[in-house]
């Protein structure tokens, strides 16, 4: 489920199959200021996402909704 967070940002769970063309390798992690578990994740595709929670659960892969949405828009 995609939730509009305003300002062009969306909140979306990364559940289900993690072996898709839109799951990208995390290249760099930067803490989000003034949060306990927030991180900016720079992805191999060049996009940046924000993640909250345990990074070990990601196993180095994150769903890039920007890449997925761009592919869907081309259809």
Secondary structure, 3 states (H helix, E strand, C coil): CEEEEECCEEEECCCCCCCCCCEEEEEEEEECCCCCCEEEEEECCCCEEEEECCHHHHCCEEECHHHHHHHHHHC
